[in-house]
């Protein structure tokens, strides 16, 4: 997500459905109190949950 991949692209890479990806991303956004995927990625970077690649 932090690299700008769509849910479909992430699903293909992980061999899961787009809907599974969306489900988990919605949970991430809720837990990080974010209104968008971009904001969730920025917050995760700042909190050290993910690393910049």
N, CA, C and O atoms as a GROMACS GRO file, in nm:
protein
  212
    1UNK      N    1   0.083  -0.118   0.000
    1UNK     CA    2   0.000   0.000   0.000
    1UNK      C    3   0.088   0.125   0.000
    1UNK      O    4   0.059   0.221  -0.071
    2UNK      N    5   0.194   0.123   0.078
    2UNK     CA    6   0.278   0.242   0.088
    2UNK      C    7   0.353   0.269  -0.043
    2UNK      O    8   0.408   0.378  -0.062
    3UNK      N    9   0.356   0.171  -0.132
    3UNK     CA   10   0.422   0.188  -0.262
    3UNK      C   11   0.322   0.223  -0.371
    3UNK      O   12   0.357   0.225  -0.489
    4UNK      N   13   0.198   0.250  -0.332
    4UNK     CA   14   0.098   0.292  -0.430
    4UNK      C   15   0.029   0.179  -0.502
    4UNK      O   16  -0.037   0.202  -0.604
    5UNK      N   17   0.043   0.058  -0.453
    5UNK     CA   18  -0.022  -0.058  -0.516
    5UNK      C   19  -0.171  -0.057  -0.486
    5UNK      O   20  -0.215  -0.016  -0.379
    6UNK      N   21  -0.248  -0.102  -0.584
    6UNK     CA   22  -0.392  -0.114  -0.564
    6UNK      C   23  -0.422  -0.241  -0.485
    6UNK      O   24  -0.336  -0.327  -0.469
    7UNK      N   25  -0.544  -0.250  -0.436
    7UNK     CA   26  -0.584  -0.372  -0.363
    7UNK      C   27  -0.572  -0.494  -0.453
    7UNK      O   28  -0.533  -0.601  -0.408
    8UNK      N   29  -0.606  -0.478  -0.580
    8UNK     CA   30  -0.597  -0.590  -0.674
    8UNK      C   31  -0.451  -0.635  -0.688
    8UNK      O   32  -0.423  -0.754  -0.685
    9UNK      N   33  -0.358  -0.539  -0.705
    9UNK     CA   34  -0.216  -0.571  -0.721
    9UNK      C   35  -0.162  -0.640  -0.597
    9UNK      O   36  -0.087  -0.738  -0.607
   10UNK      N   37  -0.198  -0.591  -0.480
   10UNK     CA   38  -0.153  -0.652  -0.355
   10UNK      C   39  -0.209  -0.794  -0.344
   10UNK      O   40  -0.138  -0.887  -0.304
   11UNK      N   41  -0.335  -0.811  -0.381
   11UNK     CA   42  -0.398  -0.943  -0.378
   11UNK      C   43  -0.327  -1.042  -0.468
   11UNK      O   44  -0.308  -1.157  -0.430
   12UNK      N   45  -0.289  -0.999  -0.586
   12UNK     CA   46  -0.216  -1.087  -0.679
   12UNK      C   47  -0.083  -1.128  -0.618
   12UNK      O   48  -0.045  -1.245  -0.624
   13UNK      N   49  -0.011  -1.032  -0.560
   13UNK     CA   50   0.120  -1.063  -0.500
   13UNK      C   51   0.106  -1.160  -0.382
   13UNK      O   52   0.190  -1.248  -0.365
   14UNK      N   53   0.000  -1.144  -0.301
   14UNK     CA   54  -0.018  -1.226  -0.182
   14UNK      C   55  -0.104  -1.350  -0.207
   14UNK      O   56  -0.121  -1.435  -0.120
   15UNK      N   57  -0.159  -1.359  -0.330
   15UNK     CA   58  -0.246  -1.471  -0.368
   15UNK      C   59  -0.371  -1.478  -0.282
   15UNK      O   60  -0.411  -1.585  -0.235
   16UNK      N   61  -0.431  -1.362  -0.261
   16UNK     CA   62  -0.559  -1.350  -0.191
   16UNK      C   63  -0.648  -1.260  -0.276
   16UNK      O   64  -0.601  -1.196  -0.369
   17UNK      N   65  -0.776  -1.255  -0.244
   17UNK     CA   66  -0.867  -1.172  -0.322
   17UNK      C   67  -0.852  -1.024  -0.288
   17UNK      O   68  -0.801  -0.987  -0.182
   18UNK      N   69  -0.897  -0.943  -0.380
   18UNK     CA   70  -0.900  -0.799  -0.359
   18UNK      C   71  -0.984  -0.764  -0.237
   18UNK      O   72  -0.953  -0.671  -0.164
   19UNK      N   73  -1.090  -0.840  -0.216
   19UNK     CA   74  -1.180  -0.814  -0.103
   19UNK      C   75  -1.112  -0.843   0.031
   19UNK      O   76  -1.137  -0.776   0.130
   20UNK      N   77  -1.025  -0.944   0.032
   20UNK     CA   78  -0.949  -0.975   0.154
   20UNK      C   79  -0.853  -0.861   0.185
   20UNK      O   80  -0.840  -0.820   0.300
   21UNK      N   81  -0.787  -0.811   0.084
   21UNK     CA   82  -0.696  -0.698   0.101
   21UNK      C   83  -0.772  -0.578   0.154
   21UNK      O   84  -0.729  -0.514   0.250
   22UNK      N   85  -0.887  -0.546   0.092
   22UNK     CA   86  -0.967  -0.432   0.136
   22UNK      C   87  -1.012  -0.448   0.280
   22UNK      O   88  -1.012  -0.351   0.357
   23UNK      N   89  -1.050  -0.569   0.319
   23UNK     CA   90  -1.093  -0.596   0.456
   23UNK      C   91  -0.982  -0.560   0.554
   23UNK      O   92  -1.006  -0.491   0.653
   24UNK      N   93  -0.862  -0.608   0.527
   24UNK     CA   94  -0.750  -0.584   0.618
   24UNK      C   95  -0.706  -0.438   0.616
   24UNK      O   96  -0.670  -0.383   0.720
   25UNK      N   97  -0.709  -0.375   0.499
   25UNK     CA   98  -0.672  -0.234   0.492
   25UNK      C   99  -0.771  -0.147   0.568
   25UNK      O  100  -0.731  -0.048   0.631
   26UNK      N  101  -0.898  -0.181   0.563
   26UNK     CA  102  -0.998  -0.106   0.641
   26UNK      C  103  -0.970  -0.118   0.790
   26UNK      O  104  -0.985  -0.020   0.864
   27UNK      N  105  -0.929  -0.237   0.835
   27UNK     CA  106  -0.894  -0.254   0.976
   27UNK      C  107  -0.771  -0.172   1.012
   27UNK      O  108  -0.766  -0.111   1.119
   28UNK      N  109  -0.672  -0.170   0.925
   28UNK     CA  110  -0.552  -0.090   0.948
   28UNK      C  111  -0.589   0.057   0.959
   28UNK      O  112  -0.545   0.127   1.050
   29UNK      N  113  -0.671   0.104   0.865
   29UNK     CA  114  -0.712   0.244   0.866
   29UNK      C  115  -0.788   0.278   0.994
   29UNK      O  116  -0.769   0.386   1.051
   30UNK      N  117  -0.875   0.188   1.038
   30UNK     CA  118  -0.950   0.211   1.161
   30UNK      C  119  -0.857   0.219   1.281
   30UNK      O  120  -0.870   0.308   1.364
   31UNK      N  121  -0.762   0.126   1.289
   31UNK     CA  122  -0.671   0.123   1.404
   31UNK      C  123  -0.576   0.242   1.407
   31UNK      O  124  -0.534   0.286   1.514
   32UNK      N  125  -0.544   0.296   1.290
   32UNK     CA  126  -0.456   0.413   1.284
   32UNK      C  127  -0.536   0.543   1.277
   32UNK      O  128  -0.479   0.650   1.258
   33UNK      N  129  -0.667   0.532   1.293
   33UNK     CA  130  -0.756   0.649   1.291
   33UNK      C  131  -0.730   0.733   1.166
   33UNK      O  132  -0.706   0.854   1.174
   34UNK      N  133  -0.735   0.666   1.050
   34UNK     CA  134  -0.707   0.731   0.922
   34UNK      C  135  -0.830   0.729   0.833
   34UNK      O  136  -0.910   0.636   0.837
   35UNK      N  137  -0.843   0.833   0.753
   35UNK     CA  138  -0.956   0.842   0.660
   35UNK      C  139  -0.918   0.801   0.519
   35UNK      O  140  -1.004   0.797   0.431
   36UNK      N  141  -0.790   0.771   0.495
   36UNK     CA  142  -0.746   0.730   0.362
   36UNK      C  143  -0.630   0.633   0.374
   36UNK      O  144  -0.564   0.624   0.478
   37UNK      N  145  -0.607   0.561   0.266
   37UNK     CA  146  -0.494   0.467   0.261
   37UNK      C  147  -0.362   0.542   0.273
   37UNK      O  148  -0.269   0.496   0.339
   38UNK      N  149  -0.355   0.657   0.209
   38UNK     CA  150  -0.232   0.738   0.212
   38UNK      C  151  -0.200   0.783   0.354
   38UNK      O  152  -0.086   0.772   0.399
   39UNK      N  153  -0.300   0.834   0.422
   39UNK     CA  154  -0.279   0.880   0.560
   39UNK      C  155  -0.239   0.763   0.650
   39UNK      O  156  -0.154   0.779   0.737
   40UNK      N  157  -0.298   0.646   0.629
   40UNK     CA  158  -0.263   0.528   0.708
   40UNK      C  159  -0.116   0.491   0.684
   40UNK      O  160  -0.044   0.458   0.778
   41UNK      N  161  -0.072   0.497   0.559
   41UNK     CA  162   0.068   0.465   0.527
   41UNK      C  163   0.163   0.564   0.592
   41UNK      O  164   0.267   0.525   0.646
   42UNK      N  165   0.129   0.693   0.588
   42UNK     CA  166   0.213   0.795   0.650
   42UNK      C  167   0.222   0.774   0.801
   42UNK      O  168   0.330   0.782   0.858
   43UNK      N  169   0.108   0.749   0.864
   43UNK     CA  170   0.108   0.725   1.008
   43UNK      C  171   0.189   0.601   1.044
   43UNK      O  172   0.263   0.601   1.142
   44UNK      N  173   0.176   0.495   0.964
   44UNK     CA  174   0.251   0.371   0.990
   44UNK      C  175   0.401   0.396   0.978
   44UNK      O  176   0.480   0.343   1.056
   45UNK      N  177   0.441   0.478   0.881
   45UNK     CA  178   0.583   0.513   0.866
   45UNK      C  179   0.632   0.591   0.988
   45UNK      O  180   0.738   0.561   1.042
   46UNK      N  181   0.555   0.690   1.030
   46UNK     CA  182   0.595   0.773   1.144
   46UNK      C  183   0.604   0.691   1.274
   46UNK      O  184   0.690   0.717   1.359
   47UNK      N  185   0.515   0.593   1.289
   47UNK     CA  186   0.514   0.510   1.409
   47UNK      C  187   0.617   0.397   1.404
   47UNK      O  188   0.636   0.326   1.503
   48UNK      N  189   0.682   0.381   1.290
   48UNK     CA  190   0.781   0.276   1.276
   48UNK      C  191   0.722   0.138   1.254
   48UNK      O  192   0.792   0.038   1.270
   49UNK      N  193   0.595   0.132   1.216
   49UNK     CA  194   0.529   0.003   1.190
   49UNK      C  195   0.579  -0.056   1.059
   49UNK      O  196   0.597  -0.177   1.047
   50UNK      N  197   0.602   0.032   0.962
   50UNK     CA  198   0.658  -0.010   0.834
   50UNK      C  199   0.781   0.075   0.806
   50UNK      O  200   0.798   0.182   0.864
   51UNK      N  201   0.866   0.027   0.715
   51UNK     CA  202   0.986   0.101   0.678
   51UNK      C  203   0.975   0.147   0.534
   51UNK      O  204   0.910   0.083   0.451
   52UNK      N  205   1.038   0.258   0.506
   52UNK     CA  206   1.042   0.310   0.370
   52UNK      C  207   1.131   0.221   0.284
   52UNK      O  208   1.238   0.178   0.327
   53UNK      N  209   1.086   0.195   0.162
   53UNK     CA  210   1.165   0.110   0.074
   53UNK      C  211   1.210   0.183  -0.047
   53UNK      O  212   1.279   0.126  -0.132
   0.00000   0.00000   0.00000
